[in-house]
Amino acid sequence: MMTRISVAAMAACALLLGACASKPAKQTPVLVQTPPRVVVVADPQLTELLAYQNALRLMTPSELAKAQLDLAKADTAPQNVIRRAMLHASVRAPGDLARAQALLEPLATATGKDAQLLAPLAQLLVGQYAELRRQEDSIDKLNTQLRDAQRRNDLLNEKLEALKNIERSLSVRPAAGAAK
């Protein structure tokens, strides 16, 4: 009988506990918005130009000079204009970054079909070349300041040595006069 009572008690406890338990809150689904997928189709012209830029970084000065001669013979198609600008920026002779920018600026705002495709690349390169020019100008100013500071340092060292020589000559004379 005890077992019947214990089973009944356990069943009653389970029912009471079940009644005490609150119903789980109804969860509303959360909508997570994922950004739209952007599929980039690599344009062969852009891929070739990026590969050309990478190849320029690895070229020796003589190879860069040969590339300049080869590009001088090419037409003025937008991709050749970008190649010329990239080449100028790689050579880095005085004024080459300015020439590279000057070549790219019309292309960055052009309206032709090929030019519109290459305009974002041209705009990116114009910005990079402008930043490189600012950095070079800063480097030139700092080098000038360094040369001036070195020059002042050298002058001060010369004056210090002259004062030391005067001091040595003054200390030697009284000793020579006292010995007489």
Backbone as CSV, one residue per row, in Angstrom:
resi,resn,N_x,N_y,N_z,CA_x,CA_y,CA_z,C_x,C_y,C_z
1,MET,0.801,-1.164,0.000,0.000,0.000,0.000,0.862,1.252,0.000
2,MET,1.930,1.067,0.663,2.855,2.166,0.738,3.367,2.509,-0.665
3,THR,3.507,1.551,-1.415,4.006,1.809,-2.735,2.952,2.532,-3.570
4,ARG,1.692,2.198,-3.332,0.638,2.903,-4.067,0.573,4.338,-3.614
5,ILE,0.716,4.564,-2.337,0.668,5.924,-1.805,1.891,6.688,-2.306
6,SER,3.055,6.039,-2.289,4.247,6.738,-2.747,4.141,7.061,-4.235
7,VAL,3.582,6.157,-5.005,3.440,6.420,-6.428,2.421,7.532,-6.622
8,ALA,1.345,7.518,-5.849,0.329,8.543,-5.961,0.891,9.883,-5.508
9,ALA,1.719,9.882,-4.437,2.311,11.110,-3.928,3.273,11.689,-4.958
10,MET,4.028,10.821,-5.553,4.988,11.289,-6.555,4.260,11.840,-7.772
11,ALA,3.171,11.223,-8.133,2.397,11.707,-9.266,1.785,13.059,-8.945
12,ALA,1.300,13.203,-7.694,0.702,14.466,-7.278,1.761,15.559,-7.249
13,CYS,2.949,15.237,-6.749,4.044,16.217,-6.709,4.414,16.638,-8.119
14,ALA,4.457,15.681,-8.998,4.814,15.991,-10.371,3.769,16.893,-10.996
15,LEU,2.468,16.620,-10.711,1.415,17.470,-11.247,1.494,18.873,-10.658
16,LEU,1.750,18.945,-9.353,1.864,20.265,-8.719,3.056,21.040,-9.273
17,LEU,4.161,20.367,-9.415,5.344,21.037,-9.970,5.096,21.470,-11.409
18,GLY,4.429,20.643,-12.140,4.109,20.989,-13.522,3.186,22.189,-13.585
19,ALA,2.265,22.292,-12.624,1.335,23.412,-12.601,2.043,24.689,-12.196
20,CYS,3.042,24.558,-11.320,3.789,25.742,-10.865,4.704,26.293,-11.945
21,ALA,5.144,25.438,-12.788,6.078,25.886,-13.816,5.355,26.830,-14.760
22,SER,6.029,27.904,-15.074,5.404,28.859,-15.981,5.582,28.393,-17.412
23,LYS,4.694,28.838,-18.201,4.784,28.493,-19.609,5.968,29.248,-20.218
24,PRO,6.663,28.610,-21.072,7.786,29.319,-21.685,7.278,30.507,-22.502
25,ALA,8.010,31.583,-22.383,7.620,32.793,-23.114,7.680,32.512,-24.608
26,LYS,6.700,33.019,-25.246,6.656,32.828,-26.681,7.694,33.741,-27.313
27,GLN,8.610,33.160,-28.019,9.672,33.936,-28.639,9.248,34.343,-30.041
28,THR,9.441,35.629,-30.268,9.141,36.107,-31.611,10.406,35.957,-32.443
29,PRO,10.257,35.542,-33.636,11.447,35.356,-34.471,12.138,36.707,-34.737
30,VAL,13.435,36.698,-34.647,14.222,37.893,-34.910,14.693,37.831,-36.353
31,LEU,14.375,38.874,-37.055,14.784,38.925,-38.450,16.159,39.579,-38.529
32,VAL,17.084,38.851,-39.020,18.429,39.370,-39.190,18.605,39.680,-40.655
33,GLN,18.931,40.940,-40.894,19.111,41.338,-42.278,20.565,41.150,-42.664
34,THR,20.786,40.367,-43.643,22.147,40.178,-44.132,22.351,41.118,-45.305
35,PRO,23.561,41.638,-45.405,23.800,42.541,-46.533,23.676,41.783,-47.843
36,PRO,23.268,42.485,-48.866,23.137,41.804,-50.152,24.507,41.313,-50.616
37,ARG,24.501,40.218,-51.259,25.752,39.668,-51.777,26.163,40.460,-53.005
38,VAL,27.397,40.840,-53.000,27.933,41.565,-54.141,28.846,40.609,-54.889
39,VAL,28.503,40.401,-56.093,29.314,39.521,-56.921,30.174,40.416,-57.809
40,VAL,31.469,40.304,-57.636,32.387,41.106,-58.423,32.924,40.238,-59.542
41,VAL,32.680,40.705,-60.702,33.188,40.005,-61.866,34.473,40.728,-62.264
42,ALA,35.564,40.023,-62.188,36.852,40.633,-62.499,36.924,40.947,-63.983
43,ASP,37.146,42.199,-64.254,37.292,42.616,-65.641,38.718,42.292,-66.086
44,PRO,38.881,41.722,-67.255,40.233,41.366,-67.709,41.172,42.573,-67.799
45,GLN,40.628,43.744,-68.174,41.469,44.944,-68.264,42.011,45.324,-66.886
46,LEU,41.131,45.311,-65.884,41.558,45.664,-64.533,42.562,44.646,-63.996
47,THR,42.290,43.391,-64.225,43.193,42.338,-63.770,44.568,42.504,-64.403
48,GLU,44.578,42.807,-65.701,45.850,42.984,-66.406,46.594,44.210,-65.882
49,LEU,45.887,45.302,-65.611,46.529,46.510,-65.105,47.102,46.296,-63.702
50,LEU,46.383,45.569,-62.866,46.894,45.278,-61.527,48.127,44.376,-61.604
51,ALA,48.117,43.431,-62.520,49.286,42.572,-62.713,50.473,43.393,-63.232
52,TYR,50.182,44.360,-64.100,51.236,45.234,-64.626,51.858,46.064,-63.506
53,GLN,51.023,46.592,-62.623,51.519,47.367,-61.476,52.424,46.501,-60.604
54,ASN,52.011,45.285,-60.374,52.815,44.368,-59.571,54.142,44.061,-60.266
55,ALA,54.125,43.890,-61.565,55.345,43.611,-62.314,56.293,44.817,-62.282
56,LEU,55.750,46.022,-62.309,56.586,47.227,-62.261,57.399,47.294,-60.975
57,ARG,56.790,46.861,-59.888,57.486,46.913,-58.598,58.719,46.024,-58.591
58,LEU,58.731,44.991,-59.423,59.831,44.039,-59.436,60.887,44.347,-60.501
59,MET,60.641,45.361,-61.332,61.548,45.662,-62.443,62.779,46.428,-61.971
60,THR,63.880,46.177,-62.672,65.114,46.921,-62.430,65.023,48.257,-63.171
61,PRO,65.900,49.206,-62.867,65.859,50.485,-63.585,66.005,50.334,-65.100
62,SER,66.830,49.405,-65.546,66.986,49.222,-67.004,65.701,48.656,-67.614
63,GLU,65.033,47.772,-66.899,63.765,47.222,-67.402,62.688,48.310,-67.428
64,LEU,62.723,49.197,-66.439,61.763,50.308,-66.424,62.005,51.238,-67.619
65,ALA,63.273,51.496,-67.932,63.595,52.347,-69.086,63.104,51.705,-70.385
66,LYS,63.277,50.402,-70.508,62.799,49.688,-71.702,61.271,49.751,-71.772
67,ALA,60.615,49.607,-70.637,59.144,49.678,-70.609,58.674,51.072,-71.029
68,GLN,59.420,52.107,-70.643,59.055,53.462,-71.062,59.150,53.604,-72.579
69,LEU,60.193,53.038,-73.152,60.335,53.099,-74.616,59.200,52.349,-75.301
70,ASP,58.842,51.202,-74.762,57.755,50.406,-75.349,56.420,51.152,-75.257
71,LEU,56.164,51.777,-74.119,54.885,52.483,-73.944,54.826,53.770,-74.756
72,ALA,55.969,54.341,-75.069,55.978,55.559,-75.883,55.417,55.273,-77.276
73,LYS,55.555,54.027,-77.719,55.059,53.635,-79.040,53.572,53.266,-79.020
74,ALA,53.016,53.041,-77.839,51.616,52.591,-77.734,50.656,53.755,-77.974
75,ASP,49.404,53.402,-78.293,48.387,54.421,-78.534,47.934,55.055,-77.210
76,THR,46.954,55.932,-77.304,46.493,56.651,-76.109,45.211,56.054,-75.547
77,ALA,45.064,54.753,-75.659,43.900,54.077,-75.072,43.967,54.255,-73.548
78,PRO,42.798,54.269,-72.876,42.787,54.500,-71.426,43.691,53.555,-70.637
79,GLN,43.731,52.276,-71.036,44.590,51.347,-70.286,46.072,51.678,-70.491
80,ASN,46.441,52.198,-71.646,47.832,52.601,-71.876,48.173,53.871,-71.105
81,VAL,47.197,54.752,-70.968,47.410,55.964,-70.167,47.681,55.568,-68.713
82,ILE,46.911,54.629,-68.210,47.117,54.165,-66.830,48.478,53.484,-66.713
83,ARG,48.853,52.704,-67.704,50.176,52.056,-67.680,51.293,53.099,-67.631
84,ARG,51.141,54.168,-68.456,52.160,55.232,-68.458,52.252,55.887,-67.081
85,ALA,51.101,56.145,-66.486,51.090,56.778,-65.159,51.742,55.862,-64.127
86,MET,51.412,54.589,-64.175,52.018,53.629,-63.240,53.531,53.576,-63.424
87,LEU,53.953,53.646,-64.667,55.379,53.599,-64.974,56.084,54.850,-64.454
88,HIS,55.477,56.019,-64.673,56.052,57.263,-64.138,56.188,57.183,-62.626
89,ALA,55.168,56.678,-61.973,55.197,56.596,-60.512,56.247,55.595,-60.041
90,SER,56.542,54.594,-60.839,57.540,53.594,-60.459,58.963,54.102,-60.667
91,VAL,59.168,54.917,-61.702,60.504,55.426,-62.005,60.939,56.420,-60.926
92,ARG,60.065,57.285,-60.529,60.276,58.263,-59.457,61.406,59.257,-59.718
93,ALA,61.570,59.652,-60.944,62.480,60.756,-61.231,61.768,62.030,-60.787
94,PRO,62.514,63.129,-60.604,61.849,64.366,-60.180,60.714,64.748,-61.126
95,GLY,59.563,64.986,-60.566,58.403,65.399,-61.344,57.574,64.263,-61.910
96,ASP,58.008,63.025,-61.741,57.273,61.908,-62.338,55.917,61.678,-61.676
97,LEU,55.817,61.865,-60.374,54.506,61.688,-59.728,53.521,62.745,-60.217
98,ALA,54.006,63.956,-60.434,53.129,65.011,-60.967,52.681,64.663,-62.383
99,ARG,53.604,64.121,-63.186,53.236,63.708,-64.550,52.219,62.572,-64.510
100,ALA,52.410,61.641,-63.592,51.474,60.522,-63.472,50.083,61.037,-63.113
101,GLN,50.020,61.969,-62.165,48.724,62.549,-61.795,48.096,63.272,-62.972
102,ALA,48.899,64.032,-63.686,48.381,64.786,-64.833,47.827,63.853,-65.901
103,LEU,48.445,62.703,-66.077,47.931,61.730,-67.049,46.592,61.146,-66.608
104,LEU,46.453,60.908,-65.306,45.272,60.196,-64.810,44.057,61.095,-64.560
105,GLU,44.275,62.361,-64.260,43.148,63.222,-63.893,42.064,63.302,-64.966
106,PRO,42.398,63.466,-66.255,41.319,63.459,-67.261,40.611,62.115,-67.336
107,LEU,41.351,61.048,-67.125,40.771,59.702,-67.203,39.827,59.446,-66.025
108,ALA,40.110,60.043,-64.885,39.281,59.829,-63.698,37.882,60.409,-63.870
109,THR,37.728,61.375,-64.755,36.407,61.992,-64.965,35.878,61.754,-66.376
110,ALA,36.515,60.880,-67.115,36.107,60.627,-68.502,34.757,59.924,-68.562
111,THR,34.111,60.030,-69.711,32.769,59.470,-69.860,32.699,58.342,-70.884
112,GLY,33.779,58.024,-71.542,33.764,56.935,-72.518,33.547,55.591,-71.839
113,LYS,33.144,54.587,-72.620,32.826,53.271,-72.048,34.039,52.655,-71.359
114,ASP,35.169,52.579,-72.056,36.383,52.011,-71.449,36.869,52.884,-70.299
115,ALA,36.786,54.184,-70.485,37.274,55.112,-69.459,36.427,55.019,-68.195
116,GLN,35.122,54.839,-68.336,34.261,54.721,-67.156,34.597,53.476,-66.351
117,LEU,34.954,52.423,-67.021,35.335,51.193,-66.337,36.629,51.403,-65.549
118,LEU,37.550,52.171,-66.126,38.857,52.379,-65.505,38.910,53.625,-64.619
119,ALA,37.857,54.427,-64.612,37.850,55.669,-63.828,38.069,55.426,-62.329
120,PRO,37.436,54.429,-61.702,37.705,54.218,-60.267,39.170,53.900,-59.976
121,LEU,39.797,53.126,-60.843,41.222,52.825,-60.667,42.048,54.096,-60.836
122,ALA,41.701,54.894,-61.827,42.417,56.155,-62.053,42.265,57.079,-60.845
123,GLN,41.058,57.158,-60.277,40.830,57.999,-59.101,41.653,57.500,-57.913
124,LEU,41.696,56.199,-57.731,42.493,55.618,-56.648,43.972,55.956,-56.819
125,LEU,44.472,55.800,-58.025,45.884,56.082,-58.282,46.203,57.565,-58.116
126,VAL,45.300,58.444,-58.555,45.512,59.888,-58.378,45.638,60.207,-56.889
127,GLY,44.772,59.635,-56.079,44.841,59.859,-54.638,46.135,59.334,-54.035
128,GLN,46.549,58.149,-54.462,47.798,57.582,-53.937,49.003,58.418,-54.352
129,TYR,49.018,58.868,-55.587,50.149,59.659,-56.062,50.183,61.021,-55.376
130,ALA,49.024,61.584,-55.109,48.987,62.863,-54.374,49.560,62.675,-52.970
131,GLU,49.202,61.586,-52.325,49.725,61.308,-50.986,51.236,61.068,-51.032
132,LEU,51.708,60.351,-52.035,53.151,60.139,-52.187,53.888,61.458,-52.394
133,ARG,53.289,62.359,-53.165,53.909,63.677,-53.374,53.982,64.453,-52.067
134,ARG,52.908,64.404,-51.270,52.923,65.088,-49.970,54.014,64.500,-49.078
135,GLN,54.136,63.192,-49.090,55.179,62.551,-48.280,56.569,62.942,-48.760
136,GLU,56.775,62.971,-50.063,58.082,63.366,-50.591,58.402,64.812,-50.238
137,ASP,57.389,65.691,-50.308,57.609,67.080,-49.921,57.995,67.182,-48.451
138,SER,57.330,66.411,-47.613,57.661,66.406,-46.189,59.078,65.885,-45.965
139,ILE,59.444,64.859,-46.681,60.793,64.306,-46.559,61.822,65.343,-46.996
140,ASP,61.543,66.052,-48.094,62.473,67.085,-48.557,62.639,68.181,-47.511
141,LYS,61.522,68.612,-46.911,61.592,69.655,-45.876,62.395,69.163,-44.676
142,LEU,62.153,67.930,-44.258,62.890,67.384,-43.119,64.375,67.236,-43.436
143,ASN,64.698,66.831,-44.655,66.110,66.723,-45.044,66.783,68.088,-45.052
144,THR,66.078,69.107,-45.506,66.611,70.469,-45.491,66.853,70.911,-44.054
145,GLN,65.888,70.670,-43.181,66.059,71.025,-41.776,67.230,70.274,-41.153
146,LEU,67.381,69.010,-41.510,68.492,68.216,-40.986,69.837,68.773,-41.453
147,ARG,69.925,69.128,-42.748,71.173,69.708,-43.263,71.488,71.030,-42.564
148,ASP,70.468,71.859,-42.356,70.675,73.133,-41.653,71.137,72.898,-40.221
149,ALA,70.514,71.954,-39.560,70.902,71.654,-38.173,72.331,71.101,-38.134
150,GLN,72.689,70.276,-39.094,74.051,69.737,-39.150,75.058,70.855,-39.401
151,ARG,74.693,71.772,-40.278,75.565,72.914,-40.572,75.775,73.766,-39.312
152,ARG,74.675,74.050,-38.603,74.782,74.822,-37.346,75.620,74.071,-36.327
153,ASN,75.445,72.770,-36.251,76.219,71.939,-35.332,77.713,72.010,-35.662
154,ASP,78.034,71.934,-36.947,79.432,72.027,-37.365,80.025,73.390,-37.012
155,LEU,79.262,74.469,-37.241,79.735,75.814,-36.887,79.967,75.939,-35.380
156,LEU,79.049,75.418,-34.598,79.207,75.480,-33.147,80.418,74.669,-32.690
157,ASN,80.655,73.524,-33.301,81.833,72.719,-32.962,83.120,73.461,-33.310
158,GLU,83.116,74.149,-34.469,84.294,74.940,-34.839,84.541,76.056,-33.828
159,LYS,83.470,76.750,-33.413,83.615,77.818,-32.413,84.108,77.255,-31.085
160,LEU,83.590,76.104,-30.699,84.011,75.480,-29.453,85.483,75.107,-29.500
161,GLU,85.918,74.555,-30.623,87.334,74.220,-30.773,88.195,75.474,-30.734
162,ALA,87.732,76.562,-31.369,88.489,77.822,-31.338,88.604,78.349,-29.910
163,LEU,87.508,78.270,-29.138,87.545,78.708,-27.745,88.480,77.834,-26.917
164,LYS,88.479,76.544,-27.156,89.390,75.639,-26.446,90.845,75.994,-26.757
165,ASN,91.124,76.307,-28.029,92.485,76.686,-28.417,92.904,77.982,-27.730
166,ILE,91.970,78.945,-27.655,92.261,80.215,-26.960,92.535,79.946,-25.494
167,GLU,91.708,79.104,-24.888,91.892,78.776,-23.470,93.234,78.100,-23.233
168,ARG,93.629,77.202,-24.096,94.919,76.521,-23.958,96.069,77.508,-24.101
169,SER,95.944,78.424,-25.049,97.032,79.384,-25.256,97.128,80.372,-24.090
170,LEU,96.000,80.713,-23.457,96.025,81.622,-22.312,96.625,80.955,-21.095
171,SER,96.363,79.728,-20.857,96.876,79.036,-19.677,98.365,78.740,-19.830
172,VAL,98.860,78.631,-21.042,100.268,78.340,-21.265,101.108,79.596,-21.052
173,ARG,100.696,80.775,-21.420,101.466,82.018,-21.339,101.832,82.392,-19.902
174,PRO,100.902,82.425,-18.924,101.310,82.833,-17.581,102.348,81.881,-16.990
175,ALA,102.243,80.630,-17.291,103.224,79.700,-16.778,104.590,79.996,-17.355
176,ALA,104.647,80.385,-18.617,105.928,80.712,-19.231,106.489,81.993,-18.629
177,GLY,105.671,82.963,-18.275,106.108,84.230,-17.675,106.565,84.022,-16.258
178,ALA,106.011,83.104,-15.520,106.381,82.856,-14.105,107.720,82.150,-14.023
179,ALA,108.083,81.441,-15.054,109.348,80.715,-15.050,110.512,81.651,-15.252
180,LYS,110.352,82.831,-15.760,111.462,83.753,-16.030,111.953,84.353,-14.822
